């Protein structure tokens, strides 16, 4: 395909390679990130995932060794050989990733993927492979085959699914304790095989487009994620209310049913922030309309809900009803905003409204038009938008490959835009909400591509009320997090089929620790609100939803730090314990941040489980019992208990329980402290605007040192927001105190069951616990 190397030359950060039959480019993005590019389809990259990437001058050296060219950065050695074969070594010369020099040799009977672009990489045998978003199966993807083609498949998700709603072509490899990532920035239908075809190699490739991939070196998994999100963007800080509990169903209608749901939450003392309206709120499923029979005065209804502390999120699908006289259809038709067939005639397929046309979100003008349409909903008081059916889904067969898209001046067809469609729709939705509210937009999307995390939260799609789907949800969410999508969740309780009280109880215990905490269920399934079963189930739901509201400041801190680092909220244990092989394939427990370990019960009838605790000392959240890590413990877990462990040295910020976020001003921050050596940076702002980006926030540093006395320091290290805390309540676990001294003066404290409790005020506190 390439032949022998004829010449190479430098052009800024790029090294251009001219071969007998083709050419390739190696671009040094940073000392740890290298881009490999071959313009098979077009010269331009036109990436929708990577936007506004700064061009930094990077120091590197190039050396011609005759049969190969070496490119050295501070962190990597890149070896480019004949046929544009590229190998990557670390700065010590240890091989990280090498192109496979043999031919493909399938050991399975499946038909070979037909790819115009194909990259084979050597498999040594010791690799563990993660990423690809929320593909089904286990945390470690080695030995599996996947397809990137956004797919609305209503059948129950199982491990053999090769394609789901999302295409996130990013993989993360851990080999001999060292990590690297590969982002294949190609939106065409693509394939990833991690040794299923042949244990000697893994491959990725696409049916068309350019060869365009980024090698991202760690060596830590955290550094790989930071590099990947440097390219594609981090999850921005959401509004605080979005971290509360969300209640949804297909569908809450008419208005009386919506109000009944809200009243039940309040009278039953179960916190809730959000109620969703599914497709039945619309007039004949026409987007940006209301059914005036079911919702006579939507603005008034939403205003009443707001008085009770509820936000309303409405679904918006891309399919626009083909209906002369319907303003969205008429405008889009007149201005040429819909995708067409190859003859320029708007393409028609069937979705919920019947015959429908599809907006061409690949065109900026269409996205702006679509963004502006959201004003109709926002003016009614709608607080967020739920993008569904945007794979794009279609009832009358899939969209043909030759459906035409304008693509901002680079006309193309459906093959190139399909996987980007949900991403581009979410971008337009985000920009519309931001334009008309000037608040951080809340968008939730089913379909997406790499980079969508900049614009939307995601959920794993139409799952089922099966125990297997509860078990599967954890590796799906963990791999989403490793793939840049920190703000993610599942339909708690399951969307299809009928939930049981026990299943909902166990699922809400997981949902408490998923960034997006939404209960959602389908039409013609049994009700699955927290009170829909029995008093015990209701009580368990109340307990864990209230626990979630207590932990919102800890979660908000994780989201704040994640915007800077790319690190997710839900983390596989391997992310922080990369040298501990025991953590590499744990599918049924996870870290929430670095300080909280959650090991839920995932099987019907199970009342105890083994929990792996990594290095360090861990404290049982419920009993206070201490355990030394790098060991398994057996935890008894009756139905109301989800095993939770806190790392020694943790300082966990908490709020008092509220019915909804913002019910009252939080003047006192509770600090749940587990003695040891540790630090916490706690973040505070107005919870809704972008003013924090101009410095309008407070940042507190809490530090703790364990010696003869337990010493705790409170410092405000940045003050830019007026609503600072008036006081701090300290709950110190597992300590017997003789005296508490704050800023040199003894203070009163309470001592009960090994816990010390006291309250103090001030921007700088020096606390000593004398034992």
Secondary structure, DSSP 8 states (H G I E B T S, - for coil): ---SEEEEEEETTEEEEEESS-EEEEEEEETTEEEEEE-SS-S----SSS-S--------EEEE-SSEEEEE-SSEEEEEEGGGEEEEEETT--EEE-B--S-----SSS-----SEEEEEE--S--EEEESSS-SS-S--TT-EEEE------S---TT----SEE--EEEEEETTEEEEEEE---SSEEEESSSS-TTEEEEEESSS-EEEEEEE-SSHHHHHHHHHHHH-------GGGGSEEE--TT--SHHHHHHHHHHHHHTT----EEEE-GGGSBTTBTT---TTT-TTHHHHHHHHHHTT-EEEEEEESEEE--TT-HHHHHHHHHT-B-B-TTS-B--EEETTEEEEEB-TTSHHHHHHHHHHTHHHHTTT--EEEEESTTT--SSS---TT-EE-GGGS-EEHHHHGGGHHHHHHHHHHHHHHHHH-B---EEESSEETTGGGT-EEE--S-BS-HHHHHHHHHHHHHHHHTT--SEE-EET-SBS---HHHHHHHHHHHTTSSSEEE---TTS---STTSS-HHHHHHHHHHHHHHHHTHHHHHHHHHHHHHH---SEE-GGGT-TT-GGGTT--S-EEETTTEEEE---STT--EEEEEE-SSEEEETTT--EEESSEEEEEE--TT--EEEEETT-EEEE----SSTTSS---EEEEEEESSSEEEEEEE--SSBSGGGGT--EEEEEEEEESSSEEEEEEEEEE--S---SEEEEEEES---SEEEETTEEE--EEETTEEEEEE--SEEEEEEE-
